[in-house]
Structures are given as C-alpha cells and as structure tokens.
Amino acid sequence: DRVKDELPELWKRLSYVEQPFPYELEEHRIDVHSVSQRMPLFLDESAHDWRIVRLGRETLRPGDLALDGTAGKGRDTACLAQAVGPTGHVHAFDLQPAALEATRALCAQEGLLERVTLHLRSHAELRAALPTGHLGRLGVALFNLGYLPGGDTRLITQPDSTRAALRAAHAELRAGGRLICVAYTGHPGGETEAAVVRAFGRERALAGDTVAMDTEDDNSGRPWILCVTRPE
C-alpha cells in the first residue's frame, strides 16, 4: 500500500508480489487474500514449509550442526544455516546438480555459503559423507521428500533410500536432536514412500523418542509431517 501511495510510477511497473523468505514469515506476516486482490501473488514451494522450519529452529542452537537431506531449491538449507549462526554448519544433500546449484546460489545471495557444505550424493550415504567430528552431533535432520519443484517429476526420492537415510540421520542426532520429514503422496510412488516414513515414526515411538505425525492418510494427496525428537 505504501508503494502504491508513495511511489505510483514504480507501482505501475510491478508485475507481481512474491512471498517473504520463509524465515521472515512470522515476523512479517501477510494477508494473502488481501494482497492477491490488488496484485498477483506468487507463493513458491516454501510457502507450506514454514512449519517444518519452525520445528527445526525450536531445536537448533547457535553453533549447532544440521542436515538437509533434500536440498531442492535451497530454501530449507538457507533457513537451517541462518538458525545455526556463523559458528554452526549445515550439510545439504541432493542427487541433482541443478538442485545443488540453486542451493549454492541462494545461500551465497543470503551470505550463508561459508556455513554450508553441499554433497552431490544420496542422503542414504550421509554417514560416510559427514566429517568424523560431526557424527552424533546433529541438532536437526530435515527431509522434504518427493521431486525437485520445477524439475523433472519423474526424478523422485525412493522408499529404500529414504528408509536408510532416516535411520542414518537419526543415529547421528545429538541428545534432544530432532528429525523432521515431509512426505508427499500426490505423485506416483508417494504413497509407498509415505508408508515407509510412517513405519519409521512408529519404530522410533516404540524406542522411546517423542514422535508427532500428521493424521493425513497416505492416499490423501497432501503432504504431511513426521517429527521425531530424541530424549535429552
């Protein structure tokens, strides 16, 4: 509104309004209905991710280590990197070079690249990829399953490697560390992978972790979140 009133010439040149960067959504909330009535509003794939970012930031401390098992466009990696601060570090994994390039560009743009290591390999191999000194010290491990937004929808995370990655990441959490996984069921193979995620959640609950799972059915077509927190 201020732009429209105070800078009318600039307002005429605007084509759309883009959502705030995810870690600013709580501080700078927007009424999407009101905004979209005045200007086209673009919400990218990170719009629904704020809850997983918040779950991670609740747990992370400055200087912590974190892992993004599915770098994608880099949104989650950047949010984790901001949360761990300049003395912390984030390891981001993806099999697609385009995903890591997008993540690199976003982290560089936000001044976070020095605290991020990018791994062009399967998240199932995370234990082999992490430095010895980082093993057992993860404050948060985050997985956003499915396919790369805007990429080839045939290239998706797979149930077997997802199962291996979830178990491997959990094994490297520090006391009080948290594993967060978003499962998607709206694409071919998504329901099978979601069942793997649910089974892992039940496995950790029986082992004594604090487990929270959304109640969406695996065939609902909607994403849902698993959150596993290790005891302190």
C-alpha positions in Angstrom: 0.0 0.0 0.0 2.8 2.4 0.8 4.5 1.7 -2.5 1.2 2.3 -4.3 0.6 5.6 -2.5 4.1 7.0 -2.3 5.7 5.6 -5.5 2.8 5.3 -8.0 5.2 5.2 -11.0 7.0 2.2 -9.5 3.7 0.6 -8.6 2.7 0.7 -12.3 5.8 -1.2 -13.2 5.3 -4.1 -10.8 4.2 -7.4 -12.3 3.6 -9.5 -9.1 4.3 -9.7 -5.4 6.4 -12.6 -4.1 6.0 -14.2 -0.6 8.6 -13.2 2.0 11.5 -15.5 2.5 10.4 -18.3 4.8 12.3 -17.4 8.0 10.6 -14.0 7.9 7.0 -15.2 7.7 6.3 -15.0 11.4 7.9 -11.6 11.7 6.4 -10.2 8.5 3.0 -11.9 8.1 0.9 -11.1 5.0 -2.8 -11.4 4.4 -2.6 -13.4 1.1 -6.3 -12.8 0.2 -6.0 -9.0 0.6 -2.7 -8.8 -1.3 -3.8 -11.1 -4.1 -6.8 -8.8 -4.8 -4.5 -5.9 -5.5 -1.6 -7.7 -7.3 -0.8 -11.2 -8.5 0.8 -13.0 -5.5 3.3 -15.8 -6.2 3.8 -18.4 -3.5 6.5 -20.9 -4.2 7.1 -24.4 -2.7 8.4 -23.0 0.5 5.1 -21.4 1.5 3.9 -24.6 3.2 7.3 -25.3 4.6 7.2 -22.7 7.4 6.0 -25.3 10.0 9.0 -27.6 9.4 11.4 -24.6 9.5 9.9 -23.6 12.8 10.1 -27.1 14.2 13.8 -27.1 13.3 14.5 -23.6 14.7 12.9 -24.6 18.0 15.6 -27.2 18.5 18.7 -25.6 16.9 21.2 -23.6 19.0 23.9 -21.2 17.7 26.9 -23.3 16.8 24.8 -26.4 16.1 25.2 -28.8 13.2 22.2 -29.5 10.9 21.5 -31.7 7.9 19.2 -31.1 4.9 18.7 -34.4 3.3 16.9 -33.0 0.2 18.4 -29.6 -0.8 16.0 -28.9 -3.6 15.8 -25.1 -4.2 17.9 -24.4 -1.1 15.1 -22.8 1.0 15.4 -25.2 3.9 19.2 -25.3 3.7 19.3 -21.5 4.0 16.8 -21.4 6.9 18.9 -24.0 8.8 22.1 -22.1 8.0 20.6 -18.9 9.5 19.5 -20.8 12.6 22.8 -22.4 13.4 24.6 -19.0 13.1 28.1 -18.2 11.9 29.7 -20.8 14.2 27.4 -23.7 13.1 27.3 -25.7 9.9 24.8 -27.3 7.6 25.3 -30.3 5.3 22.9 -30.4 2.3 22.4 -33.5 0.1 20.9 -33.9 -3.3 21.4 -36.2 -6.3 20.6 -33.5 -8.8 23.3 -30.9 -9.8 20.6 -28.4 -10.6 19.3 -28.6 -7.0 22.8 -28.0 -5.5 23.4 -25.1 -7.9 20.2 -23.5 -6.8 21.0 -24.1 -3.2 24.5 -22.7 -3.7 23.2 -19.5 -5.4 20.6 -18.9 -2.7 23.0 -19.4 0.2 25.5 -17.1 -1.5 22.9 -14.5 -2.0 22.0 -14.6 1.7 25.6 -14.6 2.8 25.3 -18.1 4.3 27.5 -20.1 1.9 30.5 -20.4 4.3 28.5 -22.3 6.8 27.1 -24.8 4.3 28.6 -27.9 2.7 26.9 -29.3 -0.4 27.0 -33.0 -1.1 26.2 -34.4 -4.6 25.3 -37.9 -3.4 22.4 -39.9 -1.9 21.2 -38.9 1.6 21.4 -42.6 2.3 25.2 -42.2 2.3 25.2 -39.3 4.8 27.2 -41.1 7.5 30.0 -41.7 5.0 29.8 -38.1 3.9 29.9 -36.4 7.2 33.2 -35.5 8.8 34.1 -37.7 11.7 33.9 -34.8 14.1 30.3 -34.1 13.1 28.9 -37.6 13.7 26.5 -37.8 16.6 26.2 -34.0 16.8 23.3 -33.1 14.5 20.8 -30.8 16.1 18.3 -31.2 13.2 18.0 -33.5 10.2 15.4 -32.4 7.8 13.9 -34.2 4.8 11.5 -32.8 2.2 10.6 -35.8 0.0 9.2 -36.1 -3.5 10.7 -34.3 -6.5 12.5 -31.1 -7.2 10.0 -28.2 -7.5 10.0 -27.1 -11.1 12.2 -30.1 -12.1 11.6 -33.5 -13.7 8.7 -35.0 -11.7 10.0 -38.5 -12.7 13.1 -38.0 -10.5 11.8 -38.6 -7.0 13.1 -39.8 -3.7 12.8 -43.6 -3.3 11.4 -45.6 -0.4 14.5 -47.8 0.2 17.0 -44.9 0.2 14.6 -42.8 2.3 14.3 -45.6 4.9 18.1 -45.8 5.0 18.5 -42.1 5.2 16.0 -41.6 8.0 17.7 -44.3 10.1 21.2 -43.0 9.4 20.2 -39.4 10.2 18.5 -40.3 13.4 21.6 -42.2 14.5 23.6 -39.0 14.2 21.3 -36.8 16.2 22.6 -35.3 19.5 20.6 -35.7 22.7 17.5 -33.6 22.2 18.0 -33.5 18.4 15.1 -33.6 16.0 14.4 -35.3 12.7 11.7 -33.7 10.6 10.4 -35.3 7.4 7.7 -34.1 5.0 6.1 -36.9 3.0 4.2 -36.2 -0.2 1.6 -38.6 -1.6 0.3 -36.8 -4.7 2.8 -38.3 -7.1 3.3 -41.9 -8.3 5.3 -43.7 -5.6 4.5 -41.1 -3.0 2.1 -43.4 -1.1 4.6 -46.2 -0.8 7.3 -43.8 0.5 4.8 -42.2 2.9 4.2 -45.7 4.4 7.9 -46.1 4.9 8.0 -42.7 6.8 5.1 -43.8 9.0 6.7 -47.1 9.8 9.9 -45.3 10.8 7.9 -43.0 13.1 6.2 -45.9 14.8 9.6 -47.6 15.1 11.0 -44.5 16.9 8.0 -44.1 19.2 8.4 -47.7 20.4 12.1 -47.0 21.0 11.1 -44.1 23.4 11.5 -41.0 21.2 8.9 -38.2 21.2 7.0 -38.7 17.9 4.4 -36.5 16.3 2.8 -37.4 12.9 0.1 -35.6 11.0 -3.1 -37.7 10.6 -3.4 -37.4 6.9 -4.0 -40.7 5.1 -1.2 -41.8 2.9 -3.5 -41.6 -0.1 -4.9 -38.2 0.6 -2.6 -36.5 -2.0 -1.5 -33.9 0.6 1.9 -33.6 2.3 2.2 -34.4 6.0 4.9 -34.0 8.6 6.7 -36.5 10.8 8.7 -35.0 13.8 10.9 -37.3 15.9 12.8 -35.8 18.9 15.4 -37.8 20.8 15.4 -37.7 24.6 17.7 -35.1 26.2 
